[in-house]
């Protein structure tokens, strides 16, 4: 393998509880709507406008406007951004695992359905700023996941073919995007059960387990053992 293409939220960082609390606060403050973690967890990986619209449509008998959705999304993102620098943490093994890939000469990228500001803040907060060879938010390509646009852009930017890369994701929409780009995928079970992913996609209990496995073929046997 020449490149590893990562999702960010829920894959590299433990951001989902922060996102969920931001959604809850924004929904209650703007619309008096309560939303459960289970409702939000089922939508992990989806873009904010889709989640916001589904929340409001489930809670309201009146038509939901684009303005409502935009207001809710903006408020949620504002709350999330205010907490990232002090509350966001990487998953165990991430910093060491990404560093090992870099030492092995494997190029790395982040392709996210988050907005660029959220993504930049998150990468900086966990000490990964300047580490990745390519970073793309949903604002950097025409269609968000599950469309393959972001992963196709990453392959082009890194100068590798789909057969020379692996995608690491925690959500079905992300795996669908990677497969649509023709890239082999790995699922980490941060937010979804094994059965949420195609049987042909290898799944790991956590990203730490994937790194410990030798990155599912991304590293040669010699490099798996060592520094």
Secondary structure, DSSP 8 states (H G I E B T S, - for coil): --EEEE--BTTTB--HHHHHHHHHHHHHHHH-----HHHHHTTTTS-HHHHHHHHHHHH-SS---HHHHHHHHHHHHHHHHHHHHHH--B-TTHHHHHHHHHHTT-EEEEE-SS-HHHHHHHHHHTT-TTT-SEEE-GGGSSS-TTSSHHHHHHHHHHT--GGGEEEEESSHHHHHHHHHTT-EEEEE-SSS-GGGS-TTSEEESSHHHHHHTTGGGTS-HHHHH--
